[in-house]
Amino acid sequence: MNFSPDNFEDVRQLFHELCELSPELRQDRLRSLEETDALLGAEVRSLLECADVDCPAIDEAPSSILNLLNDYSDEHRLAFADAAMADDEAPARIGPYHICERLGQGGMGVVHRAEQTEPIRREVALKLVRAGMATRAMLARFEAERQTLASMNHAGIAKVYDAGVTDDGRPYFVMEYVPGEPLAQFCDVQRLSVEDRITLFIAVCDAVNHAHRRGVIHRDLKPSNVLVEMENGVSTPHVIDFGIAKALTATVNDPMTETAPGLLLGAPLYMSPEQAAHEHVVDTRSDVYSLGVMLHELLCGRTPIDPAELRTKSSGAVAEHVRKQEASAPSRCFASMPEEDRIRIAAERGCTPRALQSALRGELDWITMKALSREPGGRYESPSDLAADLQRRARREPVEAGPPTMRYRAGRFVARYRVACIAAAIVFLVLMTGVGGVLWQSRQTKIEMRNTAQVNQFLHKVLSSNSPWRTGGAALTLRAVLDEAAKDLELNDKLTTLTRARLHNTIGATYWGLSAYDEALIHFNQSLSLFISTVGEANSETIGVMSNMCHLLHRMGRDEESEAIGRRGLDLADRHLPPNAEVTGNIITNFGALLEDLGRDEEAEALLWRSVEVRRNQHSPEDLAQSLSNLGSYLMNKNQIDAAREYLEESVTIGVEKLGQDHPVTMFAQMNYSILQMRTNELSEALVLLENVMDRCRRVYGPRNFETISYSRKLIVLYAAMQRLGDSESLALESLEVSRTEFGPAHPMTIDLTEHYVAAVGMQGRIDESFEIARPLYEEFNEALGPDHMATRRIARLIGEIYDTIGDKENTDHWRAIAAGSPGSKPLSPIGDDS
Amino acid sequence: MNTTGEITGLLMRARQGDAGASDELYPAVYDHLRAIAGGYFRNQRPDQTLQATALVHEAYLKLIDQTSADWRDRTHFFAVAAQAMRQILVDHARSRSAKKRGKGWSRVSLERIEQNLAMSGDDEQSGIDDVLWLDEAMTELAAFAPRQAQIVELRFFAGLSVDQIAEAVGVSPRTVDLDWKLARAWLVQNLMKSNEA
């Protein structure tokens, strides 16, 4: 039975209505329906039954679609490569153009000489572009610029006549044919002197300046785009490809393309840092930079970036290199070359290496370096300014460019900082698109672990060894960047409230990744109130923030607040979200973990089971592994060892197979598994696994991260259990120091570590020393936090325990009484309960 | 004019009732999605797993001028993108299936209904068959229940959440939820019937 168009509306209404009913009521309603309208009743019944059938063909469709998409992507990636090969073959005729010999080949395609037959007969250069670019859009951009391009009328600029598409869909551009040689090659073959090279270069600047005055930026200036024509002993440079680079690159240089970093169209050796960074401020000064690179090469024979250095790099690494590389001055660059190269290069300029070196030093170095300023503001305003300075030098007038000064160096510093900012912006994008959603798509952030890993990878990448920020500590640097971003968010009035809410959530998550809990909480709070004021409470994003806050407050030891927000979020999720919603899974998990720590076993256990159930119905191996780990660890604490082993094994297997060894969830699962091994007395197996996890943990999170410290804590216990008290003591001391500074002296983690440290010292018979550690701490806490604070009481208990080991009953009782707190205080959890 | 402006412009003109713009929109979005899915923008990152959701959103960020587009353009874009994504992937599935089998696709077997039965050996092939079947079934569904079919399309091929679909389709999230249940039930029924036949 299948419903048909005629009764669809009835069926739909009944289906909706019956879905909401309890099973009993539903059956009653169906029976009465079947009595009045048998056909309709049967249809609705059949559908309701079908609604409960598991159907992988539908339920696993997202993963089938995912596979298909990736398969498509793989196949077409190869196809693009094939197309690139096929592109080398040009048809004999394209439109009115008869194709003649090939002139050259570049990244974008092949250039042929061609003869145009109508409406006029002339020689042209025809550039056939690789397939795979968004053809229509490219041509639209070209059309939009056609007028502008036509307005350029300069002997040094090769005209672009036409653009079109071949029968097999490849775009092409038709340009004025210049019978000439590429600039660098021409200079070397003709053995032009430094001064003659500069004269030619000034002519190039002049041509580019002409285009700039008409609003056309080249964007892909390089020696092979400058052809030098020799006529009657006069050499004239012609700049080709004006307007083409823009048509080709606009697609990839669009805003938001940072989500696909790594793709560089154009020649990286000649590209300005802002182009390599995909910034959108590409302006005439980007061309000035490229001219600077050309000048550098014309003078000393090499580009500021050594092409050999780029050859082995992936495209992403190339982009990074271009953004960060500090260009060295032409004379310096020349001096660093092997002698045979210097002799050859000098000979091509008709002089000796020594003479070339001294010709370059000073003003030519300064002028080149000014054009090559990392900051556009530090460069010449226009190509004609660059040319003018070269002419001043030729006339022996003081040049505008000067030697590097403190200010120059300070500028460098700021430039580096900007790189960090740009990279931070990319991290934000990754976080937002991958985890959150920049503008409206928003999935619950599973922040802590994944973010920490991402943030650390980012730090590792950006703040490489020569960074001036290194001395301040890596975290400080990102903090500075993040603080800027947070300030920006306050000041930026263009954002909608909703976007603001989302950004606060993301920034909070990033602070959290840096273990900056207070700031994280401030941003989550702001995010929450903004979400509530726009989309209300009953919304998955709002509940997502609550889930984050529940987790964070728990982590900060503010259990009551954590419980309040967790309960509120869970209640909302249960009432308003589908039972298998991702956010529901998250809040159940976070809230469950809190209740477990608070010792509310019954409620906690129900949530831990629910969390596994919910996540088995979702499609994230990461989430599932996490929930399995939580459940396994809970069961282990309840001494249900066999059940615990089953879930922990499943969790580890998912982690290792689906997520990889370095994934935070894998490490978490393995850590739990090692504790299970400790429980079952497989100590040496546990040690091998845990030490291995620790190594990865330090690498992935960094040594001062909360996760790392909490893993250390397990290892400290394990060392102690294996009677390796020295190891236990030194790791405890090291972790304790980190914990005190990073999380605060009274943080539960710090107190835990203090207990372990004192225990390790005491167990080695150094009783006096253990008193010396514990006593001042007690006084400090008693003074600052009062006698009833958990931290104060825990240290009091610790002192009592030490007295107990030396058999001093009176003092033991005294301190235990202090540890109990004033009447009605919450009992302390047992010592060493953290594993 | 750049690409961002191009698609945004088409969306705005379509919103103002320009039928020509509507006609141009689909092929333009289709081209771009294909280029993105084809790895054109990420050919340096072959290790990355693509997700329909991420891809459609990437396209959204790339193609839509965020400052001038309003929410109607956004929902319209997602509707068109889901449709284009479906087209691209179904075409791909057909060609895959044809290559593998030397003919069209075969019916989804009964195993795919009952979860507990082991899946047939060729998981990849069953995934392809699933998508082909789904496409046909969705077309059938769309004939009398266009909104419900669109909900399935947005869910699977643009990876939208219930709330987002609600915004795109213009009904409440609760209705989306129920309509999705209904559409899914109908699809299950359709699959069972085709297996009986």
Chai-1 contact restraints between the chains, C-beta under 6 A:
chainA,res_idxA,chainB,res_idxB,connection_type,confidence,min_distance_angstrom,max_distance_angstrom,comment,restraint_id
A,P5,B,F144,contact,1.0,0.0,6.0,A-B,restraint_1
A,F8,B,F144,contact,1.0,0.0,6.0,A-B,restraint_2
A,F8,B,A145,contact,1.0,0.0,6.0,A-B,restraint_3
A,F15,B,L182,contact,1.0,0.0,6.0,A-B,restraint_4
A,H16,B,L178,contact,1.0,0.0,6.0,A-B,restraint_5
A,C19,B,L178,contact,1.0,0.0,6.0,A-B,restraint_6
A,L47,B,A185,contact,1.0,0.0,6.0,A-B,restraint_7
A,C50,B,A185,contact,1.0,0.0,6.0,A-B,restraint_8
A,C50,B,V188,contact,1.0,0.0,6.0,A-B,restraint_9
A,C50,B,Q189,contact,1.0,0.0,6.0,A-B,restraint_10
A,A51,B,K181,contact,1.0,0.0,6.0,A-B,restraint_11
A,A51,B,A185,contact,1.0,0.0,6.0,A-B,restraint_12
A,V53,B,V188,contact,1.0,0.0,6.0,A-B,restraint_13
A,D54,B,Q115,contact,1.0,0.0,6.0,A-B,restraint_14
A,C55,B,I113,contact,1.0,0.0,6.0,A-B,restraint_15
A,C55,B,V188,contact,1.0,0.0,6.0,A-B,restraint_16
A,P56,B,R112,contact,1.0,0.0,6.0,A-B,restraint_17
A,P56,B,Q115,contact,1.0,0.0,6.0,A-B,restraint_18
A,A57,B,V108,contact,1.0,0.0,6.0,A-B,restraint_19
A,A57,B,R112,contact,1.0,0.0,6.0,A-B,restraint_20
A,A57,B,D130,contact,1.0,0.0,6.0,A-B,restraint_21
A,I58,B,R184,contact,1.0,0.0,6.0,A-B,restraint_22
A,I58,B,L187,contact,1.0,0.0,6.0,A-B,restraint_23
A,A61,B,L134,contact,1.0,0.0,6.0,A-B,restraint_24
A,A61,B,F156,contact,1.0,0.0,6.0,A-B,restraint_25
A,S64,B,G127,contact,1.0,0.0,6.0,A-B,restraint_26
A,S64,B,D130,contact,1.0,0.0,6.0,A-B,restraint_27
A,S64,B,V131,contact,1.0,0.0,6.0,A-B,restraint_28
A,I65,B,A52,contact,1.0,0.0,6.0,A-B,restraint_29
A,I65,B,F156,contact,1.0,0.0,6.0,A-B,restraint_30
A,L66,B,Q51,contact,1.0,0.0,6.0,A-B,restraint_31
A,N67,B,G127,contact,1.0,0.0,6.0,A-B,restraint_32
A,L68,B,L89,contact,1.0,0.0,6.0,A-B,restraint_33
A,L68,B,A93,contact,1.0,0.0,6.0,A-B,restraint_34
A,L68,B,V131,contact,1.0,0.0,6.0,A-B,restraint_35
A,L69,B,L50,contact,1.0,0.0,6.0,A-B,restraint_36
A,L69,B,A52,contact,1.0,0.0,6.0,A-B,restraint_37
A,N70,B,L50,contact,1.0,0.0,6.0,A-B,restraint_38
A,Y72,B,A37,contact,1.0,0.0,6.0,A-B,restraint_39
A,Y72,B,H92,contact,1.0,0.0,6.0,A-B,restraint_40
A,S73,B,A37,contact,1.0,0.0,6.0,A-B,restraint_41
A,S73,B,G39,contact,1.0,0.0,6.0,A-B,restraint_42
A,S73,B,L50,contact,1.0,0.0,6.0,A-B,restraint_43
A,H76,B,G38,contact,1.0,0.0,6.0,A-B,restraint_44
A,R77,B,G39,contact,1.0,0.0,6.0,A-B,restraint_45
A,R77,B,N43,contact,1.0,0.0,6.0,A-B,restraint_46
A,G132,B,Y40,contact,1.0,0.0,6.0,A-B,restraint_47
A,A134,B,D31,contact,1.0,0.0,6.0,A-B,restraint_48
A,A134,B,H32,contact,1.0,0.0,6.0,A-B,restraint_49
A,A134,B,A35,contact,1.0,0.0,6.0,A-B,restraint_50
A,A137,B,T3,contact,1.0,0.0,6.0,A-B,restraint_51
A,A137,B,E6,contact,1.0,0.0,6.0,A-B,restraint_52
A,A144,B,M1,contact,1.0,0.0,6.0,A-B,restraint_53
A,A250,B,N2,contact,1.0,0.0,6.0,A-B,restraint_54
A,T251,B,T3,contact,1.0,0.0,6.0,A-B,restraint_55
A,D254,B,T4,contact,1.0,0.0,6.0,A-B,restraint_56
A,D254,B,K62,contact,1.0,0.0,6.0,A-B,restraint_57
A,M256,B,L61,contact,1.0,0.0,6.0,A-B,restraint_58
A,M256,B,K62,contact,1.0,0.0,6.0,A-B,restraint_59
A,T259,B,E58,contact,1.0,0.0,6.0,A-B,restraint_60
A,A260,B,F41,contact,1.0,0.0,6.0,A-B,restraint_61
A,A260,B,R42,contact,1.0,0.0,6.0,A-B,restraint_62
A,G262,B,Q44,contact,1.0,0.0,6.0,A-B,restraint_63
A,S314,B,Q44,contact,1.0,0.0,6.0,A-B,restraint_64
A,S315,B,Q44,contact,1.0,0.0,6.0,A-B,restraint_65
A,G316,B,Q44,contact,1.0,0.0,6.0,A-B,restraint_66
A,Q441,B,H57,contact,1.0,0.0,6.0,A-B,restraint_67
